[in-house]
Amino acid sequence: MAKLGLAVGTSARFSCFFSNKSDAGSGRVTRLGWILFPANPRCSSLATRWTAAAAAAVEAPPRSVDMGCAPVPREQVEIVQSLNGWVAENMLPLLNPVESSWQPHDFLPCSVAAPGASEEEALSAFTEGVAALRMGAAGVPDEILVCLVGNMVTEEALPSYQSMGNRTEGTADDTGASSLPWAQWIRGWTAEENRHGDLLNRYLYLSGRVDMRQVETTVHHLLRNGMEMLVPKSPYHSVIYGAFQERATFVSHVHTARLAGQHGDQALAKICGVIAADEKRHEAGYTRVCAKLFEVDPDGMVRALAHVMRGKVTMPGLLMSDGRDADGSLFERFSAVAQRAGVYTARDYGDLVEHFVRRWRVAELAGLSGEGRRAQEYVCGLPPKIRRMEELAHQRAARSELRPARFSWIFDRHVMVG
């Protein structure tokens, strides 16, 4: 991911509605973007493209304090720091031991000779393995390739996500090698996530289906462009965003695995499946700590959840560029393809929100402040609004004409989007 868990799938990784600026007043939906929240206006013109229906669904409740601008309350930082022992017992065990972890090499043709084999035999086996991989990849349609590249590019921007984690007060790795459990989690998470981009990158390279120089250029641009950091560096915002991001990325990889299998690429299906399993474990970590924080500080957490859902953060891949998209629309086009291909859809986003509202028992929270109750009402009212938005989008998409979207990743071929 997606996509730092302390940021985020995800690629992800992510659904909201966009329309052309000229259609904003009419609310005519022209595309569905693959993002969890509306873009920060400082980062992208996409923020101006929300339809009236979408804007109404995430309209912020009245509040006396804007948590996006106020300093991080010291008590939040202290509460999170006090959970170091809890993190050691409940989150660190979710990270697999290095010795028993899978590595990208395990899912790709072996490039070295087996014990006792000659170099000629090794070369022959490697060549046969690559040929088999390419045969499977040959049947993958362009729209799935675009989604796969977009996911891989987002995964490869991992340095930005670790930097974000280390800017979060209360959970940061202050020394770079701290023994505190929160710091161990960030480093362990990073180490496991690092394999995802490596594996997808090597698969795409060996497949021969994409323009790897353009793909690599996109990674280069995204790392240089960076990502908008959470403001302020609130640990509550970060872990909530982490839970959403990891689950969204999990769903995205599961869908990609299913689609790859349907098109005959069992190797890609297995690759996406093993990555999805990692994302599921990481989601469990963030979901657990959020549940714990809801027990300890329900008022602070429900307000933080409402803040995140109001869309004060951007998705990790939002600033991706291939160097040819002068209008900065690459992420938007990639998102539209993901929606139409079924890799990540509005329905998935609705499921995501419902899942966490139920998992964290938001509707059952008691003893809240006035602001907390307003945040609770807002969050619990989101799922039905999102479902109505989804229905509206489907109706309008059925009436709209498809249009071509060009991608340099697939040698400037076009993919049809709604």
Number of C-alpha atoms within 10 A of each C-alpha: 38 34 31 35 34 30 34 32 33 33 33 35 34 31 26 25 27 26 22 17 14 10 16 17 12 11 20 22 26 22 25 28 28 31 30 29 22 28 23 18 13 8 14 16 14 22 16 16 24 24 23 18 21 21 16 12 20 21 14 17 16 11 13 7 9 10 20 18 9 10 12 18 11 11 11 19 18 12 16 20 20 12 18 18 13 16 21 16 12 14 23 18 13 19 18 15 10 11 7 7 9 15 15 17 13 10 16 18 18 16 15 14 16 12 7 7 10 12 12 10 14 17 15 14 18 18 15 13 17 20 15 16 21 19 14 19 24 15 13 19 15 19 22 20 19 23 25 23 25 28 29 23 28 31 31 28 27 24 14 21 25 21 17 21 28 20 20 25 22 24 26 23 24 13 9 11 10 13 11 17 21 25 22 22 24 22 19 18 24 18 14 19 23 18 18 26 23 16 21 22 22 14 23 21 15 18 18 14 19 20 16 19 13 19 23 17 17 26 24 18 18 23 20 13 15 17 23 20 20 22 17 17 20 23 25 29 28 27 27 24 27 27 28 30 34 35 32 33 29 30 24 30 31 22 20 28 24 18 21 25 17 13 16 16 22 18 20 25 21 17 22 24 19 18 24 24 14 20 29 19 20 26 23 18 25 24 24 19 21 26 18 15 22 19 13 13 14 22 22 19 24 27 25 24 22 24 20 22 23 19 18 19 25 26 33 31 31 29 24 29 23 22 14 13 14 9 8 18 18 25 22 20 22 25 31 26 27 26 23 18 20 18 24 31 25 26 16 19 25 21 15 20 19 17 15 18 19 12 13 20 13 21 14 9 16 12 9 17 13 11 18 22 18 18 26 25 16 23 25 18 15 19 20 13 17 24 17 15 21 22 14 14 20 15 12 16 19 10 10 14 11 13 10 12 17 16 22 21 23 20 13 12 12 15 21 17 23 20
